[in-house]
């Protein structure tokens, strides 16, 4: 009798476990789908947390594969993984965007002084007799550099940090080229003396 009761109890527990796993984890799967969609629509996650987003999509795909194969416990585990990875993508995206904002702001802020110094150096070079410089070309280069500098600030204000950084680097490079021309012309003058 006791043995029959234990056998019955084992079958009852096994049946409950089987029935718990016999239905798809619809709620968890829907939450996972929503979390991944939210991460995919988060511009910062897309721009700065691509790897976490890929892991979230991968877990979502594996969740669907397991659910289709009626392996619901595995599907539930992948749903939880997809949610974790999607939330991580959003968090990493925010951190990445803040880092990019700081980098862009620091770069652009550091260019105001050199921009002014280069402009003053061109003006000073105009007063040097017999200097061999194409001042029209240098003026055009400076105008283009100032415009790129203004574009960098606008990109920063528009929260387009990648573009702000690219424009800032372009300004730095242009200033370096202009200053190289000024230095070369000054060296040529000193050699003539």
C-alpha positions in Angstrom: 0.0 0.0 0.0 2.8 2.3 1.0 4.6 1.4 -2.2 1.5 2.0 -4.3 1.2 5.5 -2.7 4.8 6.4 -3.4 4.5 5.2 -7.0 1.3 7.2 -7.4 3.0 10.3 -5.9 6.0 9.9 -8.3 3.6 9.7 -11.2 1.6 12.7 -10.0 4.7 14.9 -9.5 6.1 13.7 -12.9 2.8 14.6 -14.5 2.8 18.1 -12.9 6.3 18.7 -14.1 5.5 17.5 -17.6 2.3 19.6 -17.8 4.3 22.7 -16.6 6.7 22.2 -19.4 4.0 21.2 -22.0 2.9 24.7 -22.8 5.0 27.4 -24.4 6.2 30.2 -22.1 4.1 32.8 -24.1 4.4 35.6 -21.5 8.2 35.2 -21.3 8.5 34.9 -25.1 6.4 38.1 -25.6 8.5 40.0 -23.0 11.7 38.9 -24.8 10.4 39.9 -28.2 9.4 43.3 -26.7 12.7 43.8 -25.0 14.7 43.1 -28.2 12.4 45.4 -30.3 12.9 48.1 -27.7 16.7 47.7 -27.9 16.7 47.6 -31.7 14.8 50.9 -31.7 17.2 52.5 -29.3 19.6 54.7 -31.4 22.3 54.6 -28.7 22.1 50.8 -28.4 22.3 50.4 -32.1 25.2 52.9 -32.4 27.3 51.9 -29.3 26.2 48.4 -28.2 26.1 46.3 -31.3 27.5 43.2 -29.7 25.0 43.1 -26.9 22.2 43.7 -29.4 23.5 40.8 -31.6 23.5 38.5 -28.5 19.9 39.6 -27.7 18.8 38.8 -31.3 20.6 35.5 -31.2 19.0 34.5 -27.9 15.6 35.5 -29.4 16.2 33.3 -32.4 17.3 30.3 -30.3 14.2 30.9 -28.1 12.0 30.6 -31.1 13.8 27.5 -32.4 13.4 25.8 -29.0 9.7 26.8 -28.8 9.1 25.4 -32.3 10.8 22.1 -31.2 8.5 22.1 -28.1 11.5 22.4 -25.8 9.7 25.0 -23.7 12.1 25.1 -20.7 15.0 25.9 -23.0 12.8 28.5 -24.8 12.1 30.1 -21.4 15.8 30.2 -20.6 16.6 31.8 -24.0 13.8 34.3 -23.4 15.4 35.4 -20.2 18.8 35.6 -21.9 17.3 37.7 -24.7 15.8 40.1 -22.1 19.1 40.4 -20.2 21.0 41.1 -23.4 18.5 43.6 -24.7 18.6 45.5 -21.4 22.4 45.3 -21.4 22.4 46.7 -25.0 20.3 49.7 -23.9 22.5 50.3 -20.8 25.7 49.9 -22.8 24.3 52.3 -25.5 23.7 55.0 -22.9 27.2 54.6 -21.6 28.7 54.6 -25.1 26.7 57.7 -26.1 27.8 59.6 -23.0 31.5 58.6 -23.7 31.2 59.8 -27.3 29.5 63.1 -26.1 32.3 63.7 -23.7 35.0 62.9 -26.3 33.3 65.1 -28.9 32.9 68.0 -26.5 36.5 67.8 -25.4 37.9 67.6 -28.9 35.8 70.5 -30.2 36.4 72.6 -27.2 40.2 72.1 -27.6 40.1 73.5 -31.2 39.0 77.1 -30.5 42.4 78.3 -29.4 44.4 76.7 -32.2 41.8 78.0 -34.8 42.4 81.5 -33.5 46.2 81.1 -33.3 46.3 79.8 -36.9 44.2 82.7 -38.1 46.5 85.2 -36.3 49.5 83.5 -37.8 48.1 83.9 -41.3 47.5 87.6 -40.6 51.0 88.0 -39.2 52.5 86.3 -42.3 50.8 88.8 -44.6 53.2 91.5 -43.1 56.3 89.5 -43.8 58.1 90.8 -46.9 58.9 88.4 -49.7 57.1 85.5 -48.1 56.0 82.9 -50.6 52.4 82.0 -49.6 49.2 81.8 -51.5 47.1 83.8 -49.1 43.9 83.4 -51.2 44.2 79.6 -50.9 45.1 79.9 -47.2 42.0 82.1 -46.6 39.8 79.6 -48.4 41.3 76.8 -46.3 40.7 78.8 -43.1 37.1 79.5 -44.2 36.5 75.8 -44.9 38.1 74.9 -41.5 35.9 77.4 -39.7 32.8 76.0 -41.4 33.8 72.5 -40.4 34.4 73.7 -36.9 30.9 75.2 -36.8 29.5 72.0 -38.3 31.2 70.0 -35.5 29.5 72.2 -32.9 26.2 71.7 -34.6 26.6 68.0 -34.7 27.4 68.0 -31.0 24.3 70.0 -30.3 22.3 67.6 -32.5 23.7 64.6 -30.5 25.4 63.3 -33.6 28.6 62.5 -31.7 30.3 60.4 -34.4 29.9 63.2 -36.9 31.0 65.8 -34.3 34.2 63.8 -33.7 34.9 63.3 -37.4 34.5 67.0 -38.1 36.7 67.9 -35.1 39.4 65.6 -36.4 39.1 67.2 -39.8 39.5 70.6 -38.2 42.6 69.5 -36.4 44.1 68.0 -39.6 43.3 71.2 -41.6 44.9 73.4 -39.0 48.0 71.2 -39.0 48.2 71.5 -42.8 47.8 75.2 -42.8 50.4 75.6 -40.0 52.8 73.4 -42.0 52.5 75.7 -45.0 53.2 78.7 -42.7 56.2 77.1 -41.1 57.6 76.0 -44.4 57.3 79.5 -45.8 58.9 81.0 -42.6 61.8 78.5 -42.9 62.3 79.5 -46.6 62.5 83.1 -45.6 65.1 82.4 -42.9 67.2 80.4 -45.4 67.3 83.3 -47.8 68.8 85.6 -45.2 
